[in-house]
Each structure stands twice: as C-alpha cells, then as structure tokens.
C-alpha cells in the first residue's frame, strides 16, 4: 500500500556523491534492540553510513506498543522532526516495530511527513521501502501478517564486539490478557539449533565472549519441532563452544520452566548464575485474570530449586501493579511474594490499558491514584531488598566483564564499569600503576561499597586488582582502529565489530 506525500523539492533530487547517513532510535524490549541491529545492518549493506551528530538523512523509529504512552512518545518524536525535515529536503523518516504493526495507516494519517512504515514481520523491506518512497514521491506502507524471512538471516550491525544478542525464536503462543505482543509478533517460530549455534560461533570468532539468547518465551523453545527439552539441550551445547565465556537468556515463562533447564544452568559452566523470571503478580486471583498459567506457589518453588542448584544466583523479575480488579488483599499478596523472593532487582510497571487486549475490556479498572500509591509501596519494598541483597556482596571477589559504558559520575570518580557474572553492575577504579582494561577485558576485584542499584570496587593497590586481557578486548582495539581509519593492532584475529555498548538487562527498575 502506498499513500501520497508532498513531492520533495528539485534540490533534494539532485544526485550526491556523499553516502546517505542514518540513525535508528529504539524503544522497548531487548527484542527491539536486536531488531534495530538488523535495521542498521540492512542500511549499511545498502550503502548508508551512521550519522555523526544529531542530523541524519534517514531516521528510523523502532517502536514498542506495550505501554500506554508508546503512541505519545512516537508522535512526540515525529512532531519534533517535522520542522527538521522541512529544513532538510531529501531527509526520510521510517517507522517500524510493534506500534507500526498495530497502527498501520494511522501513523501516515497522523504524521504524513513519514516516508515508510513497516511491521515486525518484514524488517528486511526497510531499504527497498526507502528507495521506493524517494523514487515515487509517496509514503510506502507495507505490513505483513506473518514472518517472511527469519530476522537472523538478515545483515546485522552488532551493538558490541564483545557481547551480542542471538534470537532463538520469535512470536508467542501465550494469551496473557494484558499483552498485545502475540497479535503483533505472531505465533512462536523457532530456529533450528544448528543455525543458532552457527551464529554464536560466528560471534565468538569475531571476538565476542558473551551472548544472550532471546525469545518472547525463551524456555518454550522447541515447541515448533516437538522437543520439550530443546532449550536445555541448547544451553548445554553453548557450553561446548570454545571461547564463549558467558551465556545468558531472556525471558522465560514460569509455566514452562522445567527442571531440565535448571540442571543445564547448574551444570554448564559458562551459563551465568543469573535468571530473569517474570512474576507479574503475587495474587493467584490476579494471575488467573491475567491468564498466567502458574500460581505463586509454583513461582516460589522454581526460585527455591534454582537457588538450591545454583547458590547465590541473582534473580530479577517483572511486576505489574494495578491490574483491573486488583484488591488491596491481592496487592498485599504481591508484596508477600516479593519479600520471599529476594529479587536482586525488579522492573515494576503500573498497568497500562492497551486497546486490543482482553484486559482493556475488564471491569474494575483502578483509579490512577490507587495504582500510584501501590506502585510506590512496591518500589520502596524492592529498593530495600535490592540494597540488602547487594550488601551481601561486600568483601566478595568478583570477576567483571568491562563494558564501554561508565557511570554518570565517572568524570568525578574516574571509575570504569562492568558486569559481574550474576549481572550486577559494578563501578571500579584502577589502582595507580596498574594497567587500564579495555571494554571486553576482565578484571577481578573486591567489592568495597554497595547501593541498591550498583556495587563499587576500589582496590587498595595492584595486589587487589587482577586484569585478564581477552580476545574481546583485542576485537575492541581493532574496531576502534578501523573506526579511526588507522591500522589495527597485530594481536588477535577476527573481524572488526561495532564500538558501542554491551546489551544487558538493566539492574534498575523501569
């Protein structure tokens, strides 16, 4: 489908010898972040280059439709770019992702200056849609109802040379009443194990030391080809990949979380002692209304088994406050489960009424003031628990994978940052006279301070600081050299990657 938009000026149609620049702006979950890597890879494969600074010839919005304010966020950003585009003839704007899959024609109707709209099932069409929009002087709208090409077969520009996302499935077969994702991402579709392991091996060959396996319900992997233990087998297979030091996955579903997965986590050395397990509510009545096919006792039982097999495992979660019909008694049940669960961190959300979901039609939608008050009580409880759990790390020796990002106060503290094996954020200093690590290297230090959302390690001297240079650090050096147009260091092998941040589950609540 195409819709007419104003023709660009004659100046904008003049050929240019300079490559067109692009920028991808991402909203939403880890799946969206990974999709944005595909969009960047497609654009670079088509000859575009990343924009330096704020101005770009092409701006792509990869949207989320989960939260109530997703529409406002998109249209606010599009409104800000309207005048920018008017002042820069030839500039193009594209909208993809879940909100594009849902709203379709509405986007072009509300923002007729948009050039291309594409859905979750046809990410690969982005460069062609932009070309057609320029050639035809018309906005291009293309939304498919099912996947045409599995995203992992598309070109990819990775956000990091030392860590990467690997999608093992797309879509979801569950029917949670609050969630619009199944209608936008479709039914679950699984990749074959050999394809997944080949992609992981390619990442490792390029210098990566960490991967995160992605799926809407990652532990239900294998349902499409009838192997209920496919996910645990995949985790064990990751343990056989030389050079792969850290394996993580997100997000599992409690109803399908089986003992064979816990055993694989415990018995595979490079699977990290960290688990993101969405609770959503501690009330059995609310869980039933949500169509979450487990109850609080099962959830707590999973946590007990994980901690029995993997002592010290850090467990994080998602929680929704104010679901329709939630009583004070229901909310207290959530607080009780949170207290028992001892989460390292939690993403806490106020319920958002999303048109098209069964929950949006339920009676007893709660007043905003009630939801806000409960939300504040929940976050206060979780903040206290997170601080107490982090305090248990004081004096512990931890190995940190150094990341490209630093803390907000890094300029004052001169600390670098990284992630421990259990995914806790650690800010650390380098002792005077000691070698500074590169992103992708590992350092082992002693935790000296603890707060609710991070840890601090300030070694007393070089004897308390151990640096392990890695292939990933070598890959970082090569990527930096390539980006600066200078020869890469001679050490190490593999291709250059992208010098941005490491994908990770944030430790702070949403």
C-alpha positions in Angstrom: 0.0 0.0 0.0 1.3 3.5 -0.8 -0.1 6.9 0.2 0.8 10.2 -1.4 3.0 12.7 0.3 4.2 16.1 -0.9 6.9 15.9 -3.5 10.4 16.9 -2.5 12.0 19.9 -3.9 14.1 19.7 -7.1 17.2 20.3 -5.0 16.6 17.2 -3.0 16.5 15.1 -6.1 20.0 16.1 -7.2 22.4 13.2 -7.1 25.1 13.3 -4.3 28.5 11.7 -4.2 28.2 11.5 -0.4 26.7 8.3 1.1 23.4 8.9 2.9 23.6 8.8 6.7 21.2 7.0 9.1 20.1 6.9 12.7 18.0 4.2 14.4 16.1 5.1 17.5 14.9 2.2 19.6 12.0 1.9 22.1 11.0 -1.2 24.1 12.4 -4.6 24.9 15.6 -6.5 24.2 13.9 -8.0 21.1 13.5 -4.5 19.7 17.1 -3.7 20.4 18.2 -6.8 18.5 15.8 -5.9 15.6 17.5 -2.4 15.5 20.8 -4.2 15.0 19.2 -5.8 11.9 17.9 -2.5 10.6 21.3 -0.9 11.0 22.9 -3.9 9.2 20.4 -3.7 6.3 21.0 0.0 5.9 24.8 -0.3 5.9 24.5 -3.2 3.5 22.6 -0.8 1.2 25.3 1.8 1.4 24.2 4.0 4.2 26.6 5.1 7.0 26.0 6.0 10.6 25.2 9.7 11.2 27.7 11.7 13.2 25.9 14.1 15.5 22.1 14.5 15.5 21.3 15.2 11.9 20.8 12.1 9.6 19.5 11.7 6.1 17.3 8.8 7.3 15.8 8.4 10.8 14.2 5.1 11.7 12.0 4.6 14.7 11.8 1.1 16.0 8.7 1.3 18.2 7.1 -0.5 21.1 3.4 -0.9 21.8 3.4 -2.4 25.3 3.0 0.7 27.4 0.1 3.2 27.2 2.4 6.2 26.4 4.0 4.4 23.5 1.8 6.3 21.0 2.5 9.7 22.6 6.3 9.0 22.6 6.3 8.2 18.9 4.2 11.1 17.8 6.1 13.5 20.0 9.3 12.4 18.4 7.8 12.6 14.9 6.5 16.1 15.6 9.9 17.3 16.6 11.4 16.0 13.3 8.7 17.7 11.1 10.5 21.0 11.1 13.9 19.3 10.8 12.7 17.5 7.7 11.2 20.7 6.2 14.6 22.4 6.6 16.4 19.4 5.1 14.8 18.4 1.7 15.6 14.7 1.0 15.5 13.6 4.6 13.5 10.5 5.2 11.7 9.1 8.2 10.7 5.5 8.7 8.6 3.8 11.4 8.8 0.1 12.2 8.3 -2.3 15.1 5.2 -3.2 17.2 3.4 0.1 17.1 3.8 0.2 13.3 2.4 -3.3 13.1 -0.6 -2.2 15.2 -1.4 1.3 14.0 -0.5 0.9 10.3 -2.3 3.6 8.3 -2.8 5.7 11.4 0.8 6.6 11.5 0.8 8.1 8.0 -2.5 9.8 8.7 -1.3 11.5 11.9 2.2 12.2 10.5 2.0 12.5 6.7 5.7 13.5 6.6 6.7 9.9 7.4 8.2 8.2 4.3 8.0 4.5 5.2 6.0 2.3 7.6 6.9 -1.4 8.1 5.9 -4.1 10.6 7.6 -6.7 12.8 7.4 -9.4 10.1 9.2 -7.5 7.3 12.2 -5.7 8.8 14.1 -6.7 5.7 12.0 -4.5 3.5 13.3 -1.3 5.0 15.9 -0.3 2.4 13.6 -1.1 -0.5 10.7 1.0 1.1 13.0 4.0 1.5 14.1 3.7 -2.2 10.6 3.4 -3.4 9.5 6.4 -1.3 12.2 8.5 -2.9 11.5 7.3 -6.4 7.7 7.5 -6.3 7.5 10.6 -4.0 5.0 8.6 -2.0 4.9 7.2 1.5 5.3 3.4 1.5 3.3 1.3 3.9 4.0 -2.4 4.0 2.7 -4.6 6.8 2.8 -8.4 6.6 0.7 -10.7 8.8 3.3 -13.4 9.1 7.1 -13.6 9.1 8.6 -13.6 5.6 12.3 -14.1 6.5 13.6 -15.1 9.9 15.3 -11.9 11.2 18.6 -13.7 12.0 19.2 -14.3 8.3 19.4 -10.5 7.7 22.6 -8.4 7.8 23.4 -7.2 11.3 25.4 -4.4 12.7 26.1 -5.5 16.3 26.0 -3.0 19.1 29.1 -4.6 20.7 32.1 -6.6 19.7 32.4 -8.4 23.0 28.7 -9.3 23.6 25.7 -10.0 21.4 22.1 -10.9 21.2 21.1 -14.2 19.5 17.5 -14.7 18.7 16.4 -18.3 19.1 12.7 -17.7 18.4 10.2 -15.0 17.6 6.5 -14.7 18.5 4.5 -16.1 21.4 1.8 -18.8 21.8 0.5 -17.5 25.2 -2.6 -15.4 25.7 -1.9 -13.1 28.6 -4.8 -10.7 28.8 -2.6 -7.6 29.4 -0.2 -8.3 26.5 -0.5 -7.2 22.9 2.7 -8.8 21.7 1.2 -12.1 20.4 -1.0 -10.2 18.0 2.0 -8.1 16.8 4.8 -10.7 16.7 2.6 -13.7 15.8 2.8 -17.3 16.9 6.1 -18.7 18.1 8.5 -19.7 15.4 11.7 -21.5 16.3 15.1 -21.5 14.6 16.9 -24.8 14.1 19.6 -25.5 16.8 22.3 -25.7 14.1 21.6 -22.2 12.8 21.7 -20.8 16.4 25.0 -22.4 17.2 26.5 -21.3 13.9 25.5 -17.7 14.7 27.0 -18.0 18.2 30.2 -19.5 16.8 30.5 -16.6 14.2 30.1 -14.1 17.1 32.8 -15.8 19.1 35.1 -15.9 16.0 34.7 -12.2 15.8 35.8 -11.7 19.4 32.6 -12.0 21.4 32.9 -13.6 24.9 29.2 -13.3 25.9 25.8 -14.0 24.2 22.3 -13.5 25.4 19.7 -15.9 23.9 16.4 -14.1 23.1 12.8 -15.2 22.8 9.4 -13.9 23.8 9.2 -17.1 25.9 12.7 -18.4 25.5 12.3 -21.6 27.5 9.4 -22.8 25.4 11.9 -23.1 22.5 11.5 -26.3 20.6 7.7 -26.4 20.7 7.6 -25.9 16.9 9.6 -29.0 16.2 8.3 -31.1 19.2 11.2 -31.2 21.5 10.3 -30.2 25.0 13.9 -30.3 26.2 15.3 -28.4 23.3 16.2 -25.3 25.4 18.1 -27.2 28.0 20.0 -29.0 25.2 20.8 -25.7 23.6 22.2 -24.3 26.8 24.4 -27.4 27.2 25.5 -27.1 23.6 26.6 -23.5 24.3 28.9 -24.9 26.9 30.9 -26.7 24.2 31.8 -23.5 22.3 35.4 -22.7 22.9 35.9 -19.0 23.8 32.3 -18.4 24.8 32.7 -17.4 28.5 29.2 -16.1 29.4 25.8 -17.3 28.3 22.5 -15.6 29.4 18.9 -15.8 28.3 15.7 -13.7 28.5 12.8 -14.0 29.1 11.5 -17.3 30.3 7.9 -18.1 31.4 7.3 -19.7 34.8 4.7 -22.1 33.5 7.1 -23.7 31.1 10.2 -23.5 33.3 11.3 -27.1 33.9 13.9 -28.9 36.0 16.0 -29.9 33.0 16.6 -26.2 32.3 17.7 -25.7 35.9 20.0 -28.7 35.7 21.5 -27.3 32.4 22.1 -24.0 34.1 23.8 -25.5 37.1 25.9 -28.0 35.1 27.1 -25.8 32.2 30.0 -23.6 33.4 29.5 -20.7 31.0 25.8 -20.3 31.8 25.8 -17.4 34.2 24.2 -17.6 37.7 21.5 -15.1 36.9 17.9 -15.5 36.0 15.1 -13.1 34.9 11.8 -14.7 35.9 8.7 -12.6 35.4 6.3 -12.7 38.3 3.7 -10.1 37.1 1.6 -10.6 40.3 1.8 -12.5 43.6 -2.0 -12.9 43.8 -3.4 -16.2 42.4 -6.6 -14.5 41.5 -4.9 -11.8 39.5 -2.6 -14.4 37.8 -5.8 -16.2 36.8 -7.3 -13.0 35.4 -4.1 -12.3 33.6 -4.2 -15.9 32.1 -0.8 -16.6 33.5 -0.8 -20.4 33.8 1.0 -20.7 37.1 0.4 -19.7 40.7 2.5 -18.0 43.3 3.4 -21.4 45.0 4.8 -22.7 41.7 6.8 -19.5 41.1 8.4 -19.6 44.6 9.1 -23.3 44.1 11.1 -22.5 40.9 13.1 -20.0 42.8 13.9 -22.5 45.6 15.0 -25.1 43.0 17.3 -22.6 41.2 18.9 -21.4 44.5 19.4 -25.0 45.7 21.2 -25.9 42.5 22.9 -22.5 41.9 23.7 -21.0 45.3 24.0 -17.2 45.1 22.1 -16.9 41.8 20.7 -13.4 41.2 17.1 -13.4 40.2 15.3 -10.5 38.7 11.6 -10.1 37.7 8.8 -8.1 36.1 5.8 -7.0 38.2 2.5 -5.2 37.1 0.7 -3.1 39.7 -3.0 -2.1 39.4 -4.3 -4.8 37.1 -8.1 -4.5 36.7 -9.9 -5.9 39.8 -6.7 -6.0 41.9 -7.8 -5.6 45.6 -5.7 -4.4 48.5 -5.6 -8.1 49.5 -4.3 -9.1 46.1 -1.6 -6.3 46.2 -0.5 -7.5 49.7 -0.1 -11.0 48.2 2.3 -9.5 45.7 4.3 -7.7 48.4 4.5 -11.0 50.3 5.9 -12.9 47.3 8.4 -10.1 46.6 9.6 -10.3 50.3 10.0 -14.1 50.0 11.6 -13.9 46.5 14.5 -11.6 47.5 14.9 -10.2 43.9 18.2 -8.6 43.0 16.1 -6.1 41.0 12.7 -5.7 39.5 11.1 -4.0 36.6 7.9 -2.6 38.1 5.1 -1.3 35.9 1.8 0.5 36.5 -0.8 -1.4 34.5 -1.4 0.2 31.1 -4.7 -0.2 29.3 -3.9 -1.3 25.8 -6.7 -1.3 23.2 -7.0 -4.7 21.6 -6.1 -6.7 24.7 -8.8 -8.6 26.8 -7.7 -6.8 30.0 -8.7 -3.4 28.4 -12.3 -4.6 28.5 -12.3 -5.9 32.0 -14.5 -4.1 34.6 -13.0 -2.5 37.8 -10.2 -0.5 36.1 -8.4 1.0 39.0 -8.1 4.8 39.7 -4.7 6.2 38.9 -4.2 7.4 42.5 -4.7 3.9 43.8 -2.3 2.4 41.3 0.3 5.1 42.0 0.2 4.6 45.8 0.6 0.8 45.5 3.4 1.3 43.0 5.3 3.5 45.4 4.9 0.9 48.2 6.1 -1.9 45.9 9.2 0.1 44.7 10.1 1.1 48.3 10.0 -2.6 49.3 12.0 -3.7 46.3 14.6 -0.9 46.8 15.1 -2.1 50.4 15.5 -5.7 49.3 17.9 -4.9 46.5 20.1 -2.8 48.9 20.1 -5.7 51.4 21.0 -8.3 48.7 23.8 -6.1 47.3 25.1 -5.6 50.8 25.8 -9.3 51.0 28.4 -8.8 48.2 30.6 -6.6 50.4 34.1 -8.2 50.6 33.4 -10.7 47.8 35.9 -11.2 45.0 34.1 -10.8 41.7 35.1 -11.1 38.0 33.8 -8.2 35.9 33.4 -8.1 32.2 34.4 -4.5 31.4 31.8 -2.5 29.4 32.1 0.5 27.1 29.7 2.5 29.4 30.7 4.2 32.6 28.6 5.5 35.4 27.1 9.0 35.5 29.7 10.2 38.0 32.6 8.6 36.1 34.1 12.0 35.4 34.3 12.7 39.1 35.2 9.3 40.4 37.4 8.1 37.4 35.8 4.7 37.8 35.1 2.3 34.9 32.1 0.0 34.8 31.3 -3.7 34.1 29.0 -6.6 34.9 29.7 -9.4 37.3 28.8 -13.0 36.5 25.4 -12.6 38.1 24.8 -9.4 36.0 25.2 -6.9 38.8 26.6 -3.5 37.8 30.0 -2.8 39.3 31.8 0.6 39.2 35.5 0.0 39.8 38.7 2.0 39.9 42.1 1.1 38.5 44.9 1.3 41.1 47.8 3.7 40.4 50.4 2.0 38.3 48.0 -0.8 37.1 47.1 -1.4 33.5 43.8 0.0 32.4 41.4 -2.6 30.9 39.7 -2.3 27.5 36.0 -3.0 27.0 35.8 -6.7 26.7 38.6 -7.4 29.1 38.0 -9.0 32.6 39.1 -7.6 35.9 38.8 -9.3 39.3 38.3 -7.0 42.3 36.9 -6.9 45.8 33.5 -5.2 46.4 34.0 -2.3 48.8 30.7 -0.5 48.7 27.1 -1.5 48.0 24.0 0.5 47.0 20.5 -0.6 45.8 21.3 -0.4 42.1 25.1 -0.9 41.9 28.3 -2.1 43.6 31.6 -0.3 43.9 35.1 -1.8 44.0 38.1 0.5 44.9 41.1 -1.8 45.1 43.7 -0.8 47.8 46.5 -1.5 45.5 47.7 -3.5 42.5 47.7 -6.7 44.6 43.9 -6.4 44.9 43.4 -5.9 41.2 43.7 -8.6 38.5 43.4 -7.8 34.8 42.8 -10.6 32.3 43.2 -9.3 28.7 40.8 -11.1 26.3 40.1 -11.7 22.7 37.1 -9.4 23.1 39.5 -6.6 24.2 41.6 -7.2 21.1 38.4 -7.0 19.0 37.6 -3.7 20.7 41.0 -2.4 19.8 40.6 -3.4 16.1 37.1 -1.8 16.0 38.4 1.4 17.4 41.3 1.4 14.9 39.0 0.7 12.0 36.6 3.5 13.0 39.6 5.9 13.2 41.0 4.8 9.9 44.3 3.6 11.3 45.9 0.2 11.2 44.6 -2.3 13.7 46.9 -3.8 16.3 48.6 -7.0 15.2 47.4 -9.1 18.1 44.4 -11.3 17.9 42.3 -12.5 14.9 38.8 -11.8 13.6 36.8 -9.1 12.1 36.1 -5.6 13.5 32.8 -5.1 15.1 30.8 -2.1 16.3 32.1 0.0 19.1 29.0 0.6 21.2 27.6 -0.8 24.4 27.1 -4.3 25.7 23.4 -5.4 25.7 22.3 -6.2 29.2 19.3 -6.5 31.4 19.4 -3.2 33.4 19.5 -3.6 37.2 17.3 -0.7 37.9 13.5 -0.8 37.8 11.7 0.7 35.0 
